[in-house]
């Protein structure tokens, strides 16, 4: 019985060492992050919060940061998971213009008044 326990222990130790070596030898596949800058119609800090949160839910997005004064959204993403056009569509679906793509009308209508580009406090007519 003692021999069986020793044999089981030795087999377990040998197996775990083999698994550890196999894991170390396996190449780690990492996709390099791409970056895209999207000109938006975002005008305030509420827009910043809304856009950055919406982009966090998009597949492949690693980070998104909106610079409010320039209205530029910088997105780091995995190219194998999404594309710049898909990211622009996500911005438009949130209610903001994205480069040449116009905001989704229904999403724009749901934005708070301070986030609308036609609001007088933002210099629109």
GIWOLIN-V650358 format. One record per pair of residues at least 6 apart in sequence whose C-alpha atoms are under 6 Angstrom apart, sorted by the first residue. I is the first residue (numbers start at 0). J is the second residue. Records with the same first field share a line. If there is no record, write none. Layout:
I: J  J
//
This chain:
32: 76  77
33: 75  76
34: 74  75
35: 73  74
36: 72  73
37: 71  72  97  98
38: 70  71  97  98
39: 70  96  97
40: 95  96
41: 70
47: 65
51: 63
59: 76  77  80  81
60: 76
61: 75  76
62: 74  75
63: 73  74
64: 72  73
65: 71  72
87: 97
91: 97  102  103
92: 103
93: 106
94: 102  103  106  107
95: 102
96: 102
117: 123
//
